[in-house]
Each structure stands twice: as C-alpha cells, then as structure tokens.
Amino acid sequence: MKPIGKNLIIIEIEEEIKTDSGLLLSAEDTKDLRYKKGEIVKEGTDVDVVKSKDLVYYDKRAGYKMVIDGKQYTIIQESDVVVVL
C-alpha cells in the first residue's frame, strides 16, 4: 500500500480523556472534541513534515475511512494534521 501525493494513511487511536480533577470523559463527551489522535502507517510520495509511526492530532472531519486487507484505516491530507507528538 502506497499513498500518492500529500495523503497519509493513519490508524485512529481511541484515547481516554481525563479532566484536571481526575474524571474520565465518556465517549459521548469526547464526540464534541474537534481533533482525533492517530498513528501514521504510511506517508504519501510528496509528504514533507511527518513520517511513519508519528503520533498526530488531526481534524476529525477530514478524510475518509477505507478497509485494506481487512483493517480499517483513515486517509487524510498532510494539511489536516495540526499537532505532531
């Protein structure tokens, strides 16, 4: 699998979010957050900033889901990444 151009193939990471007071937010509460966390599986041919295995936050409304070899991935553009961890 080889993405073309500025496309990134990522796996979404479900994370538990804890408030400062120690409360865990439910999945319902985290739906309101704009950004999701993911790990880059493969970067496209024209990607400059990120690389495979980088953890990133990206706009959850970006991209689309795709099943490749029975595994679900999300395909986004490099410009949809807002933070690299």
N, C-alpha and C positions, 0 to 999 in steps of 0.2 A: 504494500500500500504506500503510495507516494503522492502527497498532495501537491498541487500545482500553484504557482504564484504566491500570494500572501496568505494562503489558507493554512489553518492549524487544525490538526486532529487532536482532540482532548478527551479525557475521561473526567466526568463530573465527580467531585468529591463531596459527599454529604458530611456536613460538619455540625457538631453540637455547638450552639452558641450560648455562652454563659454571660449573664449580666455582672456588673461590678459587685452586686450584693450576693452573687453565687447562684442565682436562679437559672435553670436551664430553659431556654426558649423552645416551645413546641414547633413542630413542622409548620403548623398553621401560622405561627408568629413569624417564622423566617421567610414565608412567602412574600412578605412586604419588603424584604431587603432587595435592593436593585442588583446586587452583584453576587455571583456564584464563584466557588472555588473549583479549580480543575488542575489536572496534571497534563502537560503536553506529551502526547505519544509520538507525534511526528510533525515536523515543521515543513512548510512548503518551500519550493525552489527559490523564491525571492524574499524569504523572511530574514531580517537582519538582527533583530533585537533579542528574541527568545530562542531557546533550543529545547530539544527533547529532554524530558524529566523535570523541566522547570515547573514550579507551582505558581499558578497565576489566579488573579481575580479578573472576571470578565463580565460584561453586561449580560444579564440573564435573558434579555430579549433578543440577543444576537444569535445568528447562526441557525443551524438546523440539526436534527438528530439523524443518525444513519446506522444501520446494522451491517457490520462487516464481520464475516466468519462467526456469526452468532453472538457477537459482542456489540453493545450499543455505545456509540461514540457521538460526540458533538463536534461539528465542523464550524469554526468561526474564522473571522479575518484577524490578522495581526492587529489592526486598528481597534478591535473590540477589547483588547487586553488593557486593563487600567493599572494593574499592580503586578510586579513580578516579585515573588518571595525568595 
